[in-house]
Amino acid sequence: MTSAKNFIPALLPRSKGHQFLLYGDACSGVPGALHEKTFASVNAVVQRLRPQPDFILFPGDEIIGLTPDPDALRAQWRYWLDTEMAWFDRAAIPMWHTTGNHTTYDVMSEAMFRDVLDLPDNGPPGQTGLSYFVRRGDLLMVFVHTLWSGLGGEGHVELAWLEATLRDHRDARHKLVLGHHPVFPINGFTGTYQREIGHEYSRPFWNILVNENVLAYLCSHILAFDVQAHRGVLQICTAGAGTAHRMPEGVEYLHCIQAALDDEGLRYQVLDTDGVVRERLEWPLPDADPAGWRELQPGNVEAPFSGEVKSGRRIKLRLVGQSAAADVATAQTIFTAFEPSSIAPFWLGTRGPRQTLTAIVGRQPGRSPTYWFGPDLSPGEGFDIYVTMYPDMGPGGLLYRRHDSARWSSFTSATAQGLEQLSWPRHWAIGHGQGGREDRAFRGAALSVLIASDGN
């Protein structure tokens, strides 16, 4: 029995709302196998939460599966449900699942999934118990089958039913969509039909989520925790429920996500197998206090802060100016932070013939930096862009939005780490690099950089 001193306090809605747990990818179901032990270590943390969640979401790959033998597959499901999850009271706390590549890899396994889990039968034709929706008061959750055999298998997903279901429930205040496969690459792991949904589906799928004001797409499959935003909609990946290997090793960790949703938005905490909060989020991002903006003058400036950014704090920049002419492709500095004796660990500017807004982050001397890519700037035209640095979000925590839009998007990157461990130098420069006025100078006009911060 868990003693009171070992309880983990759950985040609770700040008003009427929902408190839930999200975790996926255990790949267990075999007695004595490696993943049974790792899955149990995550479940031990889940059992310490107080209060327990209102419901649990599991976006796929409960069992190792991938067998042509229906008896062996059913035995795995029975062991997972009756033994590994024996502690869990399904009558008191609902659990809803998505399909996954280990559990619904052919017609036989799809039929087995329907039979053993007995999920709602309100999905599209041919996908009974595979795609479905759940409505809990002001919350709509739509579960999509991202590897339907009727469309071709892994990476294929039906869109018309998803759009119709969201439209039929436009009165829902909160909307979540769940599927096994990500839409956008995670940690640099990419591959159509295998690591993400088929690329021909990605844009129309995300357009539906944006147009129907979905809060987040919840997925797993890539063995990591990751969050990123695209046009105001979050993609949250949780695949740490027990599968023992990671993507990449040494950076990602076994985990579960405990979340609270209310009228003010979404908050979550990511718990590792020691019950330690490793990452957290509050969404939507609050606007900076208009009185809190400070302009950073062109040239070398005094750093308004240095060292690591504390958890909960967000740094916001506003970049205003006119981009360079069309024939300029050289790197142009907007803002950089550096120490004179080493290459700048943070650089933000434009690069290439499309003048792509780019961040370059160097964490360790002598190691290649990582790159984040934002929007292209139209040559010779004015721009007004907000950039937020939110270290608690990991790689997705470098975000931008244009002045005429309220929707944040994460810069695109291929790294598993964000700005959470970056130690900010004491020397900053605006409009040129660390070497002086001509070092990667901004070639446009009327550059203005403002900074604000919020949080702790």
Order of alpha helices (4+ residues) and beta strands (2+ residues): beta-beta-alpha-beta-beta-alpha-beta-alpha-beta-beta-alpha-beta-alpha-beta-beta-beta-beta-beta-beta-beta-beta-beta-beta-beta-beta-beta-beta-beta-beta-beta-beta-beta
